[in-house]
Amino acid sequence: MKMLKSAAVFVLALLSLCGCTKPVRVNQRAIVQGIGIDFDGNNYQLTLQIFEAKGGGAEPSISAGKNNSVVLQTEGDTIANAFEKASLKQGKQIFYGQNKMIVIGEDTAKQGLDIVINYFNTNHQSRPNVDVVMADGKAVDILSAELEQAPVPMISVKNMLDNTEVNAKILRGQVRHIVNAKENGHTGAYMPIIAKSKNNEKEESIEVLGTAVYSHNRLSGKLNQNETRGVMLLRNDVKGTSITVGNLQLGKISLEVVDTKTKIKPSIINGIPHFAIDCSVKSHIEESFVPQDGSQLLSHLNQIEQMQAEVIYGEMEGALSACLRNYSSDIFDFANLLKKYEPQWYQQNQNRYDELLPQFTYQINLKTKITRYGLQS
């Protein structure tokens, strides 16, 4: 009986400790939509895009015709210190559980991602699937851009990334991807490069320039959009895209890629990894013009397929050459393929992986097929 009473007292004591954390009302929180991190060599500059409804009425509501956000800037010798100053400056608790994007300044990327990503990976508010992008310049320029027709600017930027990914123009980078690359030790991280631009020198907008490539979480190079699509083809990440081909005889022809499959098989030749890359592409003709010689387009299908293969080969080869030879970055997961299919070589050479990476060889075998033919103009 004494034991039961003791147990009951213990349970009641535990219950009395529950709910000790003071609840925070929504209106006492600064809800962050975007975070920018710049580094000047000494201090971190923190830029926060905070949601602030600009609609009228008794209850706050989103105004479709206004920018429903404010920009807050602070700096500190650590990221945590900068966030603490932001909370004091804002007068509210900084809440970034709904943050849409982390923007890394280019100078920060050159210093390395470890400190930034470690902070967000270990913080209880941050989510592992938050998008990470690199600014072409400073992150503050992205967060402070005056975007027209964008009630919540950072949501607009995220939607742009969604659309660009569907068209095979960006490699999406998230906190979890960068953490996984760091833990692997050999695979490289990547993320989109975005920049502020002006339409007709008046209206500001955000555009995607390409992909930032990292080696050991330090910026090592940049890929243009064609090279980015080459990487996506190699990684089987293409969901759909358009390719334009043509010559003087046929003019310009727009092809819609509807299916791609890539298989990569590693082997060891003279002590160096070699990768046999087999890629098949199916596409439709979206738009075409009548050949100048008056012949039917169908009679030129083999020629069109060959031109498409040349474009795709150039993009894949360009991506491989840039990443392996110029940037020493394995963003193709070759390390994991070698670990799986050539474990003996991997065990013997993993400490020399970075040294051997530029010596890797490959052969690209392409098959292209046009499966639907559009109307001729």
Long-range contacts (C-beta under 8 A, 24 or more apart in sequence): 24-93, 24-95, 28-92, 28-93, 29-92, 29-93, 29-94, 29-95, 30-72, 30-86, 30-87, 30-90, 30-92, 30-93, 30-94, 30-95, 31-95, 31-98, 32-94, 32-95, 32-96, 32-98, 32-99, 33-69, 33-98, 33-99, 33-100, 33-152, 33-153, 33-154, 33-155, 34-99, 34-100, 34-101, 34-102, 34-103, 34-142, 34-143, 34-153, 34-154, 34-157, 35-96, 35-99, 35-101, 35-102, 35-103, 35-143, 36-102, 36-103, 36-105, 36-135, 36-138, 36-139, 36-140, 36-142, 36-143, 37-79, 37-102, 37-103, 37-104, 37-105, 37-108, 37-116, 37-139, 38-105, 38-107, 38-108, 38-138, 38-139, 38-140, 39-105, 39-107, 39-108, 39-111, 40-107, 41-107, 41-111, 42-77, 43-75, 43-76, 43-77, 43-82, 44-75, 44-76, 44-77, 44-78, 44-79, 44-81, 44-82, 44-108, 45-73, 45-74, 45-75, 45-82, 45-105, 45-139, 45-140, 46-73, 46-74, 46-75, 46-76, 46-79, 46-82, 46-83, 46-85, 46-86, 47-71, 47-72, 47-73, 47-103, 47-139, 47-140, 47-143, 47-144, 48-72, 48-73, 48-86, 48-94, 48-96, 48-143, 49-143, 49-153, 49-154, 50-90, 51-152, 62-151, 62-152, 63-151, 64-151, 65-151, 66-151, 67-146, 67-147, 67-150, 67-151, 67-153, 68-151, 68-152, 69-152, 69-153, 69-154, 71-143, 71-144, 73-140, 79-115, 79-116, 79-119, 80-119, 95-125, 96-125, 96-126, 97-125, 97-126, 97-127, 99-126, 99-127, 99-130, 100-130, 100-131, 100-154, 100-155, 100-157, 100-158, 101-130, 101-131, 101-132, 101-133, 101-154, 101-157, 101-158, 102-130, 102-131, 102-132, 102-133, 102-175, 103-133, 103-134, 103-135, 103-139, 103-142, 103-143, 103-194, 104-132, 104-133, 104-134, 104-135, 104-139, 104-191, 105-134, 105-135, 105-137, 105-138, 105-139, 105-140, 106-134, 106-135, 106-136, 106-137, 106-138, 106-219, 107-138, 108-139, 109-134, 109-212, 109-214, 109-218, 109-219, 110-218, 110-219, 111-218, 112-216, 112-217, 112-218, 113-178, 113-189, 113-214, 113-217, 113-218, 114-182, 114-217, 117-175, 117-178, 117-179, 117-182, 117-217, 120-175, 121-175, 121-179, 126-175, 127-175, 128-174, 128-175, 128-176, 128-179, 129-174, 129-175, 129-176, 130-174, 130-175, 131-158, 131-161, 131-172, 131-173, 131-174, 132-173, 132-174, 132-175, 132-177, 132-178, 132-191, 133-161, 133-173, 133-191, 133-192, 133-193, 133-194, 134-191, 134-192, 134-193, 134-194, 134-212, 134-219, 135-193, 135-194, 135-195, 136-193, 136-194, 136-195, 136-209, 137-195, 141-196, 142-194, 142-195, 142-196, 142-206, 145-196, 145-204, 145-205, 145-206, 146-204, 147-204, 147-205, 147-206, 148-203, 148-204, 148-205, 156-206, 157-194, 157-206, 160-206, 160-208, 161-192, 161-208, 164-192, 164-208, 165-239, 166-239, 166-240, 167-240, 167-241, 167-242, 168-228, 168-229, 168-232, 168-233, 168-237, 168-238, 168-239, 168-240, 168-241, 168-257, 169-208, 169-225, 169-228, 169-229, 169-241, 170-208, 170-211, 170-228, 171-211, 171-228, 171-231, 171-232, 171-235, 171-237, 171-331, 173-212, 178-214, 178-217, 181-214, 181-217, 182-216, 182-217, 184-335, 184-336, 185-350, 186-330, 186-335, 186-350, 186-353, 186-354, 187-330, 187-331, 187-333, 187-335, 187-336, 188-213, 188-214, 188-215, 188-220, 188-323, 188-327, 188-329, 188-330, 188-331, 189-214, 189-217, 189-331, 190-214, 190-231, 190-329, 190-331, 193-222, 213-322, 213-323, 213-327, 213-329, 213-331, 214-329, 215-327, 215-328, 215-329, 215-354, 220-327, 220-328, 220-329, 221-322, 221-323, 221-326, 221-327, 221-329, 223-319, 223-322, 223-323, 226-314, 226-315, 226-318, 227-315, 227-318, 227-319, 227-322, 228-319, 229-315, 230-312, 230-314, 230-315, 230-316, 230-317, 230-318, 230-319, 230-320, 231-319, 231-323, 231-331, 231-332, 233-260, 233-262, 233-279, 233-281, 233-312, 233-315, 233-316, 234-262, 234-264, 234-277, 234-279, 234-316, 234-319, 234-320, 234-332, 235-262, 235-331, 235-332, 235-333, 236-260, 236-261, 236-262, 242-286, 243-283, 243-308, 243-311, 243-312, 245-304, 245-307, 245-308, 245-311, 246-307, 247-307, 248-292, 249-291, 249-292, 249-293, 250-288, 250-289, 250-291, 250-292, 250-297, 250-300, 250-303, 250-304, 251-288, 251-289, 251-291, 251-292, 252-289, 253-285, 253-287, 253-288, 253-289, 253-304, 253-307, 254-285, 254-286, 254-287, 254-288, 255-283, 255-284, 255-285, 255-286, 255-304, 255-308, 255-370, 256-283, 256-284, 256-285, 256-286, 257-281, 257-282, 257-283, 258-282, 258-283, 258-284, 258-371, 264-332, 264-334, 264-337, 265-341, 266-334, 266-337, 266-338, 266-341, 266-342, 267-342, 268-342, 268-345, 269-361, 272-356, 272-359, 272-360, 272-361, 273-334, 273-338, 273-342, 273-345, 273-356, 273-360, 273-361, 274-360, 274-361, 274-362, 274-363, 275-334, 275-337, 275-360, 275-361, 275-362, 275-363, 276-362, 276-363, 276-365, 277-316, 277-362, 277-363, 277-364, 277-365, 278-365, 278-367, 279-312, 279-316, 279-364, 279-365, 279-366, 279-367, 280-366, 280-367, 280-368, 280-369, 281-308, 281-309, 281-312, 281-366, 281-367, 281-368, 281-369, 282-368, 282-369, 282-370, 282-371, 283-308, 283-368, 283-369, 283-370, 283-371, 284-370, 284-371, 284-372, 284-373, 284-374, 285-370, 285-372, 285-373, 285-374, 286-374, 287-374, 287-377, 288-374, 288-375, 288-376, 288-377, 289-376, 289-377, 290-376, 290-377, 296-376, 297-373, 297-376, 298-373, 301-370, 301-373, 304-370, 305-368, 305-369, 305-370, 306-368, 308-368, 308-370, 309-366, 309-367, 309-368, 312-366, 312-368, 313-364, 313-366, 316-364, 317-364, 320-362, 324-357, 324-358, 324-360, 325-358, 328-354, 328-357, 328-358, 330-357, 334-360
